[in-house]
Amino acid sequence: MIIFFLKALSFAFGHLPVWLGRAAGSILGSLARRILKRHWKTALENLERAFGESLSASERERIAARVFRNLGIMLFEFLRMPWLGKKGVEAIVEFKGLEKIEKALERGKGVLLVTAHYGNWELLHASLGHKGYSLELVVRKMDSPLIEQFVRWVRTRSGINIVYKVKAMLPLVRRLNANAVAMILVDQNTMSHEGVFVDFFGVPASTNKGPALLAQKTGAAVLPVFISRDGHKHVVEVWDEIAIVDTGDRDADTETNTATLTKAVEKAIRTRPDQWFWVHRRWKTRP
């Protein structure tokens, strides 16, 4: 019954005028920052930690407010995603650098796309799915089975495949060896035994080492890709391939490569700080 309700809600939002849904999402985001005071505080603390005195208190508040509005609009866009189709995606998403994925696939070792909770990251994988890529999206399973069922339904409507983080390494190795494209978000805090500490905005941050290990094991091309909101449209941009270090010292190489991936994420965030998910406790795990 709950799944039916969620799908019906998705259908309703999916067929509203875009401007109305965006306006509702913006209002929802503005309300959320007043209700979710702990997350508002986390966003401001993260911004201060990352930028220090280079941003004034009022500038940090303006960025955090835009983050919440972006998340509110993103909720509307997520509910709309199942009904977009290829033409709907092409109407709202501009692509830059897709030829880099095509060129990397010619090597036959697969492509690992690394990204972050940046812009509308859910629309990012959906737009690539509608572009025809056989995409393996690595995610954490939701705590609620019902919500997980609905979210999975939304995500897979574009033709992508879901790979859950738990025990993901072996299936991802197999798919990359078959020259598939995989996408992993690399910007979240991890437990210390699951990651390595690398520099992120000048502060050590425990970071998932899985993508680096995966790249080292398979030889897959590693390409950063980000989606940013540009007015009423979105821009998907594929960056140049990241050179993966392989000296034979696995642990040292993993730390070096994880740091390089994290620098790409930081570069994107510095370009458009209001596009990132500052409400997450990125520096929660300490050395």
NULOBA-798214 format. One record per residue (C-alpha): x, y, z; residue number from 1; residue in one letter. Coordinates in pm, 1 decimal. Layout:
# NULOBA-798214
{atom {X,Y,Z},NUM,a}
...
//
This chain:
# NULOBA-798214
{atom {0.0,0.0,0.0},1,m}
{atom {280.4,240.4,88.9},2,i}
{atom {464.1,160.5,-233.9},3,i}
{atom {146.1,226.3,-432.8},4,f}
{atom {107.6,562.1,-254.9},5,f}
{atom {468.8,660.6,-326.4},6,l}
{atom {438.1,568.1,-693.1},7,k}
{atom {112.4,761.6,-716.7},8,a}
{atom {283.6,1060.5,-554.9},9,l}
{atom {567.6,1026.4,-802.9},10,s}
{atom {319.4,1016.7,-1091.1},11,f}
{atom {144.5,1330.6,-963.3},12,a}
{atom {467.1,1527.6,-919.4},13,f}
{atom {601.6,1388.7,-1244.0},14,g}
{atom {320.4,1548.3,-1437.7},15,h}
{atom {309.5,1885.4,-1263.7},16,l}
{atom {441.0,2190.8,-1448.8},17,p}
{atom {814.6,2207.1,-1385.2},18,v}
{atom {801.3,2561.2,-1251.0},19,w}
{atom {541.0,2464.5,-992.1},20,l}
{atom {738.6,2167.3,-867.5},21,g}
{atom {1057.3,2372.1,-846.3},22,r}
{atom {879.5,2644.6,-652.4},23,a}
{atom {732.0,2388.9,-412.0},24,a}
{atom {1072.5,2224.9,-370.0},25,g}
{atom {1240.3,2557.9,-300.8},26,s}
{atom {982.0,2643.3,-34.9},27,i}
{atom {1019.1,2296.9,118.1},28,l}
{atom {1396.1,2339.0,135.9},29,g}
{atom {1364.3,2678.9,300.5},30,s}
{atom {1126.5,2534.9,559.9},31,l}
{atom {1351.9,2235.8,619.0},32,a}
{atom {1647.2,2448.6,723.1},33,r}
{atom {1433.3,2603.2,995.3},34,r}
{atom {1303.2,2268.2,1116.5},35,i}
{atom {1618.9,2056.7,1080.2},36,l}
{atom {1828.0,2275.5,1307.9},37,k}
{atom {2091.9,2009.6,1371.2},38,r}
{atom {2157.5,1971.4,998.2},39,h}
{atom {2163.1,2349.4,954.2},40,w}
{atom {2424.7,2371.4,1229.7},41,k}
{atom {2627.3,2089.7,1069.0},42,t}
{atom {2627.3,2269.5,734.1},43,a}
{atom {2754.6,2591.9,889.2},44,l}
{atom {3021.2,2409.9,1090.2},45,e}
{atom {3140.6,2222.3,780.6},46,n}
{atom {3160.5,2540.6,576.1},47,l}
{atom {3362.4,2711.6,849.1},48,e}
{atom {3597.1,2412.6,874.8},49,r}
{atom {3646.7,2401.2,497.7},50,a}
{atom {3679.8,2771.5,417.2},51,f}
{atom {3779.6,2930.2,746.6},52,g}
{atom {3793.1,3308.2,743.5},53,e}
{atom {3783.4,3323.8,362.5},54,s}
{atom {3403.7,3322.7,398.0},55,l}
{atom {3217.6,3550.7,635.3},56,s}
{atom {2941.5,3416.1,859.6},57,a}
{atom {2676.9,3572.1,633.9},58,s}
{atom {2834.9,3414.4,323.4},59,e}
{atom {2831.7,3072.9,489.8},60,r}
{atom {2465.1,3117.8,577.0},61,e}
{atom {2379.0,3216.0,219.3},62,r}
{atom {2555.6,2906.7,82.8},63,i}
{atom {2386.8,2679.6,338.5},64,a}
{atom {2046.2,2826.9,254.9},65,a}
{atom {2101.9,2753.5,-115.7},66,r}
{atom {2205.9,2398.1,-24.5},67,v}
{atom {1872.9,2339.0,149.3},68,f}
{atom {1677.9,2488.5,-140.8},69,r}
{atom {1870.0,2267.5,-382.0},70,n}
{atom {1781.1,1960.3,-175.5},71,l}
{atom {1415.0,2059.9,-169.3},72,g}
{atom {1406.2,2103.9,-546.4},73,i}
{atom {1597.4,1778.7,-585.9},74,m}
{atom {1322.2,1590.3,-400.5},75,l}
{atom {1069.1,1712.6,-656.1},76,f}
{atom {1305.4,1621.0,-939.4},77,e}
{atom {1363.5,1274.4,-791.9},78,f}
{atom {990.0,1204.5,-784.6},79,l}
{atom {970.8,1325.5,-1144.2},80,r}
{atom {1260.1,1108.2,-1268.6},81,m}
{atom {1061.2,790.3,-1351.1},82,p}
{atom {853.9,981.4,-1605.2},83,w}
{atom {1126.3,1176.3,-1784.3},84,l}
{atom {1238.1,932.7,-2053.9},85,g}
{atom {1517.6,1009.9,-2295.3},86,k}
{atom {1346.5,1316.2,-2445.8},87,k}
{atom {1271.6,1455.8,-2103.1},88,g}
{atom {1635.8,1420.7,-2000.4},89,v}
{atom {1761.1,1582.7,-2318.9},90,e}
{atom {1530.8,1878.4,-2251.6},91,a}
{atom {1684.5,1957.1,-1913.2},92,i}
{atom {2040.9,1814.4,-1919.2},93,v}
{atom {2341.4,1934.8,-2117.1},94,e}
{atom {2635.0,1695.1,-2155.3},95,f}
{atom {3001.1,1789.3,-2182.1},96,k}
{atom {3282.7,1540.6,-2234.6},97,g}
{atom {3093.5,1216.7,-2299.5},98,l}
{atom {3349.4,1138.0,-2567.8},99,e}
{atom {3598.8,1078.2,-2285.0},100,k}
{atom {3388.4,783.4,-2165.2},101,i}
{atom {3368.1,646.0,-2518.4},102,e}
{atom {3742.8,676.8,-2567.0},103,k}
{atom {3812.4,504.0,-2235.1},104,a}
{atom {3577.8,217.6,-2321.1},105,l}
{atom {3784.8,147.3,-2632.3},106,e}
{atom {4059.0,11.7,-2402.7},107,r}
{atom {3825.0,-268.6,-2295.8},108,g}
{atom {3895.5,-248.8,-1922.3},109,k}
{atom {3582.4,-67.8,-1812.7},110,g}
{atom {3527.9,283.1,-1681.9},111,v}
{atom {3497.8,391.6,-1320.1},112,l}
{atom {3309.4,719.1,-1282.5},113,l}
{atom {3375.2,892.4,-951.7},114,v}
{atom {3138.2,1161.2,-833.2},115,t}
{atom {2989.0,1319.7,-521.3},116,a}
{atom {2664.9,1426.4,-358.7},117,h}
{atom {2678.5,1734.3,-575.7},118,y}
{atom {2406.3,1909.4,-774.8},119,g}
{atom {2130.1,1656.7,-845.1},120,n}
{atom {2344.6,1343.3,-821.5},121,w}
{atom {2037.7,1121.4,-870.2},122,e}
{atom {1967.3,1284.1,-1205.0},123,l}
{atom {2332.1,1227.2,-1299.7},124,l}
{atom {2308.1,848.3,-1313.0},125,h}
{atom {1958.8,860.8,-1463.5},126,a}
{atom {2073.7,1088.9,-1744.5},127,s}
{atom {2364.1,855.9,-1828.0},128,l}
{atom {2126.8,559.9,-1822.8},129,g}
{atom {1896.8,730.6,-2070.3},130,h}
{atom {2202.1,802.6,-2284.0},131,k}
{atom {2238.3,427.6,-2325.4},132,g}
{atom {2524.0,347.8,-2086.6},133,y}
{atom {2505.3,13.4,-1906.4},134,s}
{atom {2574.6,172.4,-1571.5},135,l}
{atom {2646.8,-2.4,-1241.2},136,e}
{atom {2553.1,238.5,-960.4},137,l}
{atom {2710.1,164.6,-621.3},138,v}
{atom {2483.9,266.7,-332.0},139,v}
{atom {2413.1,192.9,32.0},140,r}
{atom {2090.0,4.4,95.2},141,k}
{atom {1823.0,212.8,271.9},142,m}
{atom {1739.8,123.6,630.8},143,d}
{atom {1368.7,94.0,544.3},144,s}
{atom {1290.8,-194.4,302.9},145,p}
{atom {981.4,-11.1,174.1},146,l}
{atom {1172.1,309.7,100.6},147,i}
{atom {1450.6,102.9,-54.5},148,e}
{atom {1199.4,-66.2,-284.7},149,q}
{atom {1061.5,268.3,-401.2},150,f}
{atom {1402.4,434.4,-444.2},151,v}
{atom {1532.7,134.5,-636.4},152,r}
{atom {1226.9,150.3,-864.7},153,w}
{atom {1294.9,518.8,-936.7},154,v}
{atom {1664.6,465.6,-1000.8},155,r}
{atom {1632.1,164.4,-1229.4},156,t}
{atom {1366.1,317.7,-1454.6},157,r}
{atom {1649.2,467.7,-1661.0},158,s}
{atom {1796.7,122.0,-1727.5},159,g}
{atom {2085.5,130.5,-1480.3},160,i}
{atom {2179.6,-152.9,-1243.3},161,n}
{atom {2213.5,-120.5,-864.9},162,i}
{atom {2512.4,-265.9,-677.2},163,v}
{atom {2499.7,-246.2,-298.0},164,y}
{atom {2817.0,-143.9,-115.9},165,k}
{atom {2825.8,-452.4,104.4},166,v}
{atom {3038.0,-711.8,-76.3},167,k}
{atom {3043.5,-498.0,-391.7},168,a}
{atom {3407.1,-551.6,-487.3},169,m}
{atom {3378.1,-890.1,-661.4},170,l}
{atom {3071.4,-810.9,-876.6},171,p}
{atom {3223.3,-474.7,-973.0},172,l}
{atom {3551.2,-638.4,-1072.9},173,v}
{atom {3357.8,-879.4,-1292.8},174,r}
{atom {3152.1,-603.3,-1454.6},175,r}
{atom {3452.9,-378.7,-1518.6},176,l}
{atom {3642.9,-672.2,-1665.2},177,n}
{atom {3346.6,-705.6,-1902.8},178,a}
{atom {3403.4,-338.5,-2000.8},179,n}
{atom {3106.9,-195.8,-1810.7},180,a}
{atom {3072.4,152.8,-1662.4},181,v}
{atom {3046.7,184.7,-1282.8},182,a}
{atom {2968.4,494.1,-1076.0},183,m}
{atom {3073.8,548.7,-714.7},184,i}
{atom {3020.6,850.9,-489.5},185,l}
{atom {3345.6,913.7,-303.0},186,v}
{atom {3267.0,1207.6,-74.6},187,d}
{atom {3113.7,1047.1,236.6},188,q}
{atom {3263.9,982.2,578.5},189,n}
{atom {3362.5,620.2,641.2},190,t}
{atom {3458.7,422.0,948.0},191,m}
{atom {3835.3,422.0,998.9},192,s}
{atom {3869.7,49.6,918.7},193,h}
{atom {3687.6,99.7,585.9},194,e}
{atom {3889.6,391.0,455.4},195,g}
{atom {4207.1,592.6,464.7},196,v}
{atom {4263.1,942.6,597.1},197,f}
{atom {4338.7,1191.1,320.3},198,v}
{atom {4336.5,1568.2,297.2},199,d}
{atom {3997.9,1727.4,230.1},200,f}
{atom {3989.3,2107.6,252.8},201,f}
{atom {4305.3,2090.8,462.3},202,g}
{atom {4158.2,1853.6,721.4},203,v}
{atom {4218.5,1475.0,734.9},204,p}
{atom {3898.9,1294.7,631.2},205,a}
{atom {3830.4,921.1,647.8},206,s}
{atom {3757.2,829.7,286.4},207,t}
{atom {3634.7,515.1,112.3},208,n}
{atom {3937.7,333.5,-29.7},209,k}
{atom {3724.4,97.5,-241.7},210,g}
{atom {3733.1,300.5,-566.2},211,p}
{atom {4113.6,321.2,-558.5},212,a}
{atom {4146.1,-50.6,-488.0},213,l}
{atom {3899.8,-125.9,-767.2},214,l}
{atom {4092.0,86.1,-1017.1},215,a}
{atom {4423.2,-70.5,-915.5},216,q}
{atom {4284.9,-422.0,-945.5},217,k}
{atom {4108.4,-386.1,-1282.5},218,t}
{atom {4301.2,-116.8,-1469.4},219,g}
{atom {3971.1,58.2,-1539.5},220,a}
{atom {3986.5,418.4,-1656.6},221,a}
{atom {3891.3,658.2,-1375.8},222,v}
{atom {3696.0,966.4,-1479.3},223,l}
{atom {3549.5,1228.2,-1245.6},224,p}
{atom {3197.7,1332.2,-1346.0},225,v}
{atom {2975.5,1594.8,-1185.9},226,f}
{atom {2632.0,1741.6,-1246.7},227,i}
{atom {2561.0,2102.6,-1155.4},228,s}
{atom {2244.6,2305.8,-1152.0},229,r}
{atom {2247.9,2591.4,-1402.8},230,d}
{atom {1924.1,2785.8,-1375.4},231,g}
{atom {1642.1,2559.5,-1491.9},232,h}
{atom {1884.4,2312.7,-1650.2},233,k}
{atom {2161.8,2078.6,-1540.1},234,h}
{atom {2510.9,2034.8,-1682.1},235,v}
{atom {2683.7,1695.3,-1674.6},236,v}
{atom {3057.3,1735.3,-1721.4},237,e}
{atom {3306.2,1449.8,-1758.7},238,v}
{atom {3657.1,1551.6,-1655.9},239,w}
{atom {3986.9,1420.0,-1787.6},240,d}
{atom {4099.8,1074.5,-1682.3},241,e}
{atom {4283.8,1048.6,-1351.3},242,i}
{atom {4620.8,872.7,-1367.2},243,a}
{atom {4619.8,587.0,-1117.5},244,i}
{atom {4951.1,526.1,-939.2},245,v}
{atom {5072.2,165.5,-935.8},246,d}
{atom {5415.3,122.8,-774.7},247,t}
{atom {5348.4,-226.3,-640.0},248,g}
{atom {5300.6,-100.5,-283.1},249,d}
{atom {4925.1,-155.2,-256.8},250,r}
{atom {4862.4,31.4,67.9},251,d}
{atom {5069.0,336.0,-27.4},252,a}
{atom {4916.0,342.7,-376.6},253,d}
{atom {4565.2,316.3,-232.2},254,t}
{atom {4623.8,617.4,-8.7},255,e}
{atom {4778.9,819.8,-291.0},256,t}
{atom {4501.2,738.9,-536.6},257,n}
{atom {4226.6,802.0,-280.8},258,t}
{atom {4379.6,1142.4,-210.9},259,a}
{atom {4379.9,1220.7,-583.9},260,t}
{atom {4012.3,1128.7,-621.0},261,l}
{atom {3927.7,1338.6,-317.6},262,t}
{atom {4111.4,1637.3,-464.8},263,k}
{atom {3888.1,1614.6,-772.6},264,a}
{atom {3581.0,1628.1,-549.4},265,v}
{atom {3721.5,1923.6,-357.4},266,e}
{atom {3794.1,2106.9,-681.8},267,k}
{atom {3431.9,2066.5,-792.8},268,a}
{atom {3300.5,2184.7,-456.2},269,i}
{atom {3525.1,2490.9,-452.5},270,r}
{atom {3386.5,2584.4,-794.4},271,t}
{atom {3024.5,2572.2,-676.2},272,r}
{atom {3010.7,2528.3,-296.2},273,p}
{atom {2633.2,2569.4,-285.9},274,d}
{atom {2595.5,2250.3,-491.2},275,q}
{atom {2744.1,2010.6,-233.7},276,w}
{atom {2581.6,1817.6,51.9},277,f}
{atom {2723.3,2016.7,342.8},278,w}
{atom {2465.6,1874.1,586.1},279,v}
{atom {2663.4,1546.7,604.2},280,h}
{atom {2918.1,1506.5,887.4},281,r}
{atom {3208.3,1455.9,650.3},282,r}
{atom {3477.2,1478.8,921.0},283,w}
{atom {3295.1,1268.1,1180.8},284,k}
{atom {3559.3,993.0,1196.3},285,t}
{atom {3883.7,1121.3,1337.8},286,r}
{atom {4236.9,974.6,1317.3},287,p}
//
